[in-house]
Amino acid sequence: MSHAHLNWQVWALNAASFAVVGGAFISKLLGRSPDPDEVERQRRAYLNQIGRIVEGQITDLVEVAEDKAQRKSAKEVDGRRKLVCYSYSISGVSYETAQDITKLEGHAGMERIITGLPASIKYDPSNPSNSILIADDWSGLR
């Protein structure tokens, strides 16, 4: 094989590599921002996998209006999001938070969400303020 032929192959390989890397970079720049519902689903899955369980309490169930520009699915035709509010304590620190359960209504057992009832909360041991009450395949409701 001649030296000139090998040079041509190296240049072609470099050009192809540059095109792939450049294409990935441009795709990342022009790509869509992540879907908030997908980000939330991934957060729930992560917490369901690594989370520790602590006892907490349901403090409220509220519906809030959703911005029409953010509405994406036919399930949210009325433009309302359902939030379940809950509290829990870890190492003497109290947390009060809410979880959007709009996409989880089939899993939630909405009839079991009653203010004042105890519940099991899954939280991230490295970030205790990151928690869930309900996941796609787990529920802390009783």
C-alpha positions as YAML, in Angstrom:
chain: A
units: angstrom
residues:
- id: 1
  name: MET
  ca: [0.00, 0.00, 0.00]
- id: 2
  name: SER
  ca: [1.45, 3.37, -0.94]
- id: 3
  name: HIS
  ca: [2.09, 6.15, 1.50]
- id: 4
  name: ALA
  ca: [-0.18, 8.54, -0.47]
- id: 5
  name: HIS
  ca: [-3.06, 6.05, -0.32]
- id: 6
  name: LEU
  ca: [-2.68, 5.74, 3.49]
- id: 7
  name: ASN
  ca: [-2.67, 9.56, 3.84]
- id: 8
  name: TRP
  ca: [-5.95, 9.76, 1.93]
- id: 9
  name: GLN
  ca: [-7.54, 7.17, 4.28]
- id: 10
  name: VAL
  ca: [-6.37, 9.06, 7.38]
- id: 11
  name: TRP
  ca: [-7.81, 12.30, 6.00]
- id: 12
  name: ALA
  ca: [-11.11, 10.59, 5.14]
- id: 13
  name: LEU
  ca: [-11.33, 9.04, 8.62]
- id: 14
  name: ASN
  ca: [-10.59, 12.40, 10.27]
- id: 15
  name: ALA
  ca: [-13.20, 14.15, 8.11]
- id: 16
  name: ALA
  ca: [-15.82, 11.52, 8.95]
- id: 17
  name: SER
  ca: [-15.02, 11.78, 12.66]
- id: 18
  name: PHE
  ca: [-15.28, 15.56, 12.52]
- id: 19
  name: ALA
  ca: [-18.63, 15.33, 10.73]
- id: 20
  name: VAL
  ca: [-20.03, 12.96, 13.39]
- id: 21
  name: VAL
  ca: [-18.79, 15.07, 16.32]
- id: 22
  name: GLY
  ca: [-19.95, 18.29, 14.63]
- id: 23
  name: GLY
  ca: [-23.34, 16.78, 13.88]
- id: 24
  name: ALA
  ca: [-23.78, 15.65, 17.48]
- id: 25
  name: PHE
  ca: [-22.78, 19.12, 18.73]
- id: 26
  name: ILE
  ca: [-25.21, 20.90, 16.40]
- id: 27
  name: SER
  ca: [-27.96, 18.43, 17.26]
- id: 28
  name: LYS
  ca: [-27.40, 19.13, 20.96]
- id: 29
  name: LEU
  ca: [-27.49, 22.89, 20.38]
- id: 30
  name: LEU
  ca: [-30.62, 22.78, 18.25]
- id: 31
  name: GLY
  ca: [-32.30, 19.93, 20.10]
- id: 32
  name: ARG
  ca: [-35.48, 20.40, 22.03]
- id: 33
  name: SER
  ca: [-35.44, 21.14, 25.69]
- id: 34
  name: PRO
  ca: [-36.33, 18.09, 27.75]
- id: 35
  name: ASP
  ca: [-40.02, 17.40, 28.32]
- id: 36
  name: PRO
  ca: [-40.81, 18.39, 31.95]
- id: 37
  name: ASP
  ca: [-43.08, 15.36, 32.37]
- id: 38
  name: GLU
  ca: [-40.26, 13.04, 31.23]
- id: 39
  name: VAL
  ca: [-37.78, 14.73, 33.58]
- id: 40
  name: GLU
  ca: [-40.25, 14.23, 36.44]
- id: 41
  name: ARG
  ca: [-40.81, 10.58, 35.47]
- id: 42
  name: GLN
  ca: [-37.05, 9.98, 35.54]
- id: 43
  name: ARG
  ca: [-36.79, 11.69, 38.95]
- id: 44
  name: ARG
  ca: [-39.54, 9.45, 40.35]
- id: 45
  name: ALA
  ca: [-37.86, 6.33, 38.92]
- id: 46
  name: TYR
  ca: [-34.51, 7.35, 40.43]
- id: 47
  name: LEU
  ca: [-36.00, 8.03, 43.87]
- id: 48
  name: ASN
  ca: [-38.01, 4.82, 43.74]
- id: 49
  name: GLN
  ca: [-34.79, 2.91, 43.09]
- id: 50
  name: ILE
  ca: [-32.41, 4.56, 45.59]
- id: 51
  name: GLY
  ca: [-34.81, 6.17, 48.06]
- id: 52
  name: ARG
  ca: [-35.05, 5.46, 51.75]
- id: 53
  name: ILE
  ca: [-38.45, 5.37, 53.36]
- id: 54
  name: VAL
  ca: [-39.50, 7.69, 56.17]
- id: 55
  name: GLU
  ca: [-42.90, 8.22, 57.77]
- id: 56
  name: GLY
  ca: [-44.68, 11.42, 56.83]
- id: 57
  name: GLN
  ca: [-48.12, 12.95, 56.64]
- id: 58
  name: ILE
  ca: [-50.39, 14.17, 53.85]
- id: 59
  name: THR
  ca: [-51.11, 17.84, 54.41]
- id: 60
  name: ASP
  ca: [-53.25, 18.79, 51.40]
- id: 61
  name: LEU
  ca: [-54.49, 17.93, 47.90]
- id: 62
  name: VAL
  ca: [-54.76, 20.92, 45.59]
- id: 63
  name: GLU
  ca: [-55.47, 21.66, 41.96]
- id: 64
  name: VAL
  ca: [-53.64, 24.47, 40.22]
- id: 65
  name: ALA
  ca: [-54.21, 26.02, 36.83]
- id: 66
  name: GLU
  ca: [-51.62, 25.15, 34.22]
- id: 67
  name: ASP
  ca: [-50.25, 27.61, 31.69]
- id: 68
  name: LYS
  ca: [-51.90, 26.78, 28.33]
- id: 69
  name: ALA
  ca: [-48.54, 27.07, 26.56]
- id: 70
  name: GLN
  ca: [-47.18, 24.21, 28.72]
- id: 71
  name: ARG
  ca: [-50.16, 21.90, 28.23]
- id: 72
  name: LYS
  ca: [-49.19, 19.00, 25.97]
- id: 73
  name: SER
  ca: [-51.50, 16.06, 26.42]
- id: 74
  name: ALA
  ca: [-55.19, 15.41, 25.97]
- id: 75
  name: LYS
  ca: [-55.34, 14.19, 29.59]
- id: 76
  name: GLU
  ca: [-54.97, 17.78, 30.72]
- id: 77
  name: VAL
  ca: [-57.83, 19.19, 28.70]
- id: 78
  name: ASP
  ca: [-59.09, 21.18, 31.68]
- id: 79
  name: GLY
  ca: [-55.64, 22.71, 32.23]
- id: 80
  name: ARG
  ca: [-55.45, 21.68, 35.89]
- id: 81
  name: ARG
  ca: [-52.58, 19.96, 37.68]
- id: 82
  name: LYS
  ca: [-53.12, 17.92, 40.85]
- id: 83
  name: LEU
  ca: [-50.59, 18.37, 43.63]
- id: 84
  name: VAL
  ca: [-50.42, 16.33, 46.81]
- id: 85
  name: CYS
  ca: [-48.71, 18.17, 49.66]
- id: 86
  name: TYR
  ca: [-46.94, 16.24, 52.40]
- id: 87
  name: SER
  ca: [-44.46, 16.67, 55.23]
- id: 88
  name: TYR
  ca: [-41.76, 14.51, 56.81]
- id: 89
  name: SER
  ca: [-38.78, 14.84, 59.15]
- id: 90
  name: ILE
  ca: [-35.26, 13.48, 58.80]
- id: 91
  name: SER
  ca: [-32.64, 13.89, 61.54]
- id: 92
  name: GLY
  ca: [-34.65, 16.64, 63.20]
- id: 93
  name: VAL
  ca: [-35.16, 18.63, 59.98]
- id: 94
  name: SER
  ca: [-38.76, 19.04, 58.82]
- id: 95
  name: TYR
  ca: [-39.62, 19.14, 55.13]
- id: 96
  name: GLU
  ca: [-42.86, 20.28, 53.53]
- id: 97
  name: THR
  ca: [-43.24, 19.74, 49.81]
- id: 98
  name: ALA
  ca: [-45.67, 18.84, 47.04]
- id: 99
  name: GLN
  ca: [-45.64, 16.33, 44.21]
- id: 100
  name: ASP
  ca: [-47.44, 16.75, 40.90]
- id: 101
  name: ILE
  ca: [-49.54, 13.59, 40.54]
- id: 102
  name: THR
  ca: [-51.48, 14.61, 37.42]
- id: 103
  name: LYS
  ca: [-49.88, 11.86, 35.31]
- id: 104
  name: LEU
  ca: [-50.20, 9.32, 38.15]
- id: 105
  name: GLU
  ca: [-53.93, 9.50, 38.82]
- id: 106
  name: GLY
  ca: [-54.38, 5.87, 37.75]
- id: 107
  name: HIS
  ca: [-51.63, 4.79, 40.15]
- id: 108
  name: ALA
  ca: [-52.35, 7.24, 42.95]
- id: 109
  name: GLY
  ca: [-55.46, 5.79, 44.51]
- id: 110
  name: MET
  ca: [-56.88, 9.29, 44.80]
- id: 111
  name: GLU
  ca: [-59.46, 8.09, 47.33]
- id: 112
  name: ARG
  ca: [-56.60, 7.37, 49.78]
- id: 113
  name: ILE
  ca: [-55.26, 10.92, 49.66]
- id: 114
  name: ILE
  ca: [-56.80, 12.37, 52.78]
- id: 115
  name: THR
  ca: [-55.37, 15.31, 54.70]
- id: 116
  name: GLY
  ca: [-53.90, 14.25, 58.03]
- id: 117
  name: LEU
  ca: [-53.31, 10.61, 57.15]
- id: 118
  name: PRO
  ca: [-49.84, 9.10, 57.60]
- id: 119
  name: ALA
  ca: [-47.90, 8.07, 54.51]
- id: 120
  name: SER
  ca: [-44.53, 6.59, 53.57]
- id: 121
  name: ILE
  ca: [-42.19, 8.98, 51.79]
- id: 122
  name: LYS
  ca: [-39.17, 7.95, 49.70]
- id: 123
  name: TYR
  ca: [-36.31, 10.43, 49.82]
- id: 124
  name: ASP
  ca: [-32.78, 10.75, 48.45]
- id: 125
  name: PRO
  ca: [-30.34, 10.12, 51.35]
- id: 126
  name: SER
  ca: [-27.80, 12.51, 49.77]
- id: 127
  name: ASN
  ca: [-30.47, 15.22, 49.29]
- id: 128
  name: PRO
  ca: [-33.35, 14.65, 51.76]
- id: 129
  name: SER
  ca: [-35.43, 17.48, 50.30]
- id: 130
  name: ASN
  ca: [-35.78, 15.42, 47.07]
- id: 131
  name: SER
  ca: [-38.67, 13.07, 47.76]
- id: 132
  name: ILE
  ca: [-41.76, 11.34, 46.39]
- id: 133
  name: LEU
  ca: [-45.00, 10.04, 47.79]
- id: 134
  name: ILE
  ca: [-46.09, 8.19, 44.63]
- id: 135
  name: ALA
  ca: [-44.12, 6.65, 41.73]
- id: 136
  name: ASP
  ca: [-45.18, 4.76, 38.63]
- id: 137
  name: ASP
  ca: [-44.86, 1.41, 40.42]
- id: 138
  name: TRP
  ca: [-44.81, 2.39, 44.11]
- id: 139
  name: SER
  ca: [-47.08, 4.27, 46.46]
- id: 140
  name: GLY
  ca: [-46.57, 5.48, 49.98]
- id: 141
  name: LEU
  ca: [-50.31, 5.89, 50.46]
- id: 142
  name: ARG
  ca: [-52.04, 3.59, 52.90]
...
